[in-house]
Structure formats: structure tokens, C-alpha cells
Amino acid sequence: MAEHQKLVWIIGASSGIGASLAQLYARSGWRVAVSARNEQKLKELAQDATQFDVVPLDVTDSGQVAAVIQQFHDGGKLPDLTVYCSGLYYPGGIDVLTEEHSVASMDTNYFGAVRVIEKLFPLLKERGNGHIAIISSLSGYCGLPEAACYGPTKAALINLCESLKPDFDRVGLELSLVNPGFVKTPMTDKNTFAMPFLLTPEQAAKDIYEGLQRNSFEVYFPFRLGAIMKVLRMLPYALYFPVMRRMSKR
Ligand SMILES: NC(=O)c1ccc[n+]([C@@H]2O[C@H](COP(=O)([O-])OP(=O)(O)OC[C@H]3O[C@@H](n4cnc5c(N)ncnc54)[C@H](OP(=O)(O)O)[C@@H]3O)[C@@H](O)[C@H]2O)c1
């Protein structure tokens, strides 16, 4: 790795948005460490060993998260930017709401991010610089139909980032919250409903890359869906639920 080459660590890089983001950062001259559970897919993505490091990781295992971060630290190459992209999705409402699905969703989407921040923050603070970006979702703005297991995990991530922003500011670190709309990936291929303003993973990666280059706290896209969601979340319930009833397929 060249001395001044920046390092981005993308967690959840084996498919979809994370994989496209990894390719975009590599094309832009960054060194890219890619993590997820599926090592084979990571290796297929990271064929150019001069640009990529494959770092298999299950974010539900605190021991693995701690070991990987310690490995970066011991090697003297903590990431300049860490993008937390891992996600699990059970589409559906009351029909999929079980403790098992909800705990699994929280474990990957929310607690995985907590594990990474808990271990990384003190080391970045000691170094004096660093940027963590958390991929949440526009669906975390307010309770939506068909998102009974997934939506709460994304709402929790939004709340977490809002809560932690002053702590990051105080020590000169950057924290970003990324809220995408619908993106065509293996995750959304499960959806049976219409997805307005659907983007490709490459379009999403470009929006994330540009937003993070600006060090924006919130990076949201596409603009029109984001604007609609920002209005929706401000509606009183007497107006909000009739709109939701029209959106729901049942
Ligand atoms: N697609 C959308 O419309 C959309 C919209 C808003 C937000 N998002 C968010 O964007 C992120 C990426 O989603 P995507 O659409 O690109 O879906 P995806 O293609 O299904 O990617 C999900 C990624 O998470 C990884 N992952 C899942 N469980 C993991 C675990 N235990 N440990 C480590 N990595 C794990 C998967 O890798 P392995 O299975 O190999 O571990 C995969 O790389 C997610 O946080 C998702 O919630 C997506």
C-alpha cells in the first residue's frame, strides 16, 4: 500500500451496494478492505490484490469484529473511512414478525454497527482522525408497511447516529448517516411490491461516494423519494395512516 493511499473498509461488500461501492473506491485510487461472511464472493470482487484486501467477517460475532479491528491497528493501517453496509431483510408485516426474525435483523443491522463503532472509535480518537459511515435507510424515517422487522433496525441506526454525532465532533472524527431509497440488489429482489425511483447499485454507490467526499452528516437519495419521506415523517398520525393504508398492499 502506497504511503499516502487512503484506506476504506467496506463491511457488507460481498454483493449489492457494498460491492459497487468497493469497486468505485478502488477505481478512485483508494485501497479497499472488503468484509462480509461470503469469502468466495469477496475474492471474486477483489481479484486485483494491489487494490483490495479480503477480510472475512461475521458482524454478529463481537470476537471477530474486535480481532479484525485489532489487526488493522497492529498493522498500522486503521481505515481512513469505514462504511457499515451489512444488512438483513425479512420483507413483510405481521406475517413475518417473529422474535427470531427481529432478533436476527437487529443483530446484523444494528448491533453489528454498534460492535464496529465501539471497537473503532477509541482507536480513531487516539489517532486523531477517521470517518465512519453507517448505511441506514429512508425506511427508518417512519414505520412503513411491509417493514416490521427491518424498519425498526434502520430507525435505531438513525437515532444512534444522531445521538453519537456530538461525541464524534468533540474529538474531531467524522460520522455520516446514509439513507438510500430503493436500490436493485439481492436484498430488494425479494420485494413483491412496486419500488418507486428504483436505482442501480452503481447509481447508489456514486451518490454515497460523492456525499461522503463532502463529509455530509446525512447522505440521502434519490432526492425526490427522500423529500417525500421527509414530509411524510412530519405528518400528524390522522393524515399519516390514511396515506400508509393506500401504500399497503393488503
Ligand atoms: N437495496 C435497497 O433498496 C436498500 C435501501 C436502503 C438501505 N439499504 C441498505 O444497504 C445495505 C446493503 O444492502 P444491499 O441492498 O446491497 O443488500 P445485499 O446485496 O443483500 O447486501 C447485504 C450485505 O450484508 C452482508 N451481511 C449480511 N449479514 C452479514 C453478517 N452477519 N456479517 C457480515 N456481513 C453481512 C452480506 O454479505 P454476506 O451474506 O456475504 O455476509 C452482503 O454483503 C444494507 O444495510 C441495506 O439495509 C438497502
The ligand as a Gaussian input file, in Angstrom:
#p B3LYP/6-31G(d) Opt

LIG

0 1
 N      -31.305000      -2.240000      -1.564000
 C      -32.020000      -1.251000      -1.048000
 O      -33.053000      -0.814000      -1.625000
 C      -31.595000      -0.594000       0.217000
 C      -32.257000       0.585000       0.604000
 C      -31.874000       1.202000       1.768000
 C      -30.851000       0.683000       2.538000
 N      -30.224000      -0.473000       2.142000
 C      -29.165000      -0.986000       2.989000
 O      -27.962000      -1.055000       2.245000
 C      -27.124000      -2.080000       2.791000
 C      -26.689000      -3.010000       1.677000
 O      -27.852000      -3.687000       1.195000
 P      -27.967000      -4.279000      -0.270000
 O      -29.260000      -3.831000      -0.810000
 O      -26.739000      -4.034000      -1.038000
 O      -28.181000      -5.822000       0.076000
 P      -27.334000      -7.141000      -0.171000
 O      -26.865000      -7.196000      -1.569000
 O      -28.183000      -8.226000       0.374000
 O      -26.042000      -6.930000       0.770000
 C      -26.070000      -7.151000       2.133000
 C      -24.625000      -7.337000       2.589000
 O      -24.643000      -7.561000       4.007000
 C      -23.767000      -8.623000       4.264000
 N      -24.099000      -9.294000       5.509000
 C      -25.285000      -9.858000       5.873000
 N      -25.165000     -10.440000       7.072000
 C      -23.886000     -10.229000       7.484000
 C      -23.141000     -10.607000       8.623000
 N      -23.694000     -11.328000       9.616000
 N      -21.846000     -10.232000       8.718000
 C      -21.263000      -9.505000       7.727000
 N      -21.914000      -9.109000       6.632000
 C      -23.209000      -9.488000       6.496000
 C      -23.926000      -9.554000       3.067000
 O      -22.795000     -10.404000       2.930000
 P      -22.697000     -11.947000       3.390000
 O      -24.037000     -12.572000       3.203000
 O      -21.608000     -12.487000       2.494000
 O      -22.265000     -11.886000       4.821000
 C      -23.941000      -8.530000       1.942000
 O      -22.617000      -8.200000       1.577000
 C      -27.965000      -2.766000       3.876000
 O      -27.655000      -2.222000       5.122000
 C      -29.378000      -2.398000       3.492000
 O      -30.230000      -2.439000       4.601000
 C      -30.560000      -1.121000       1.011000

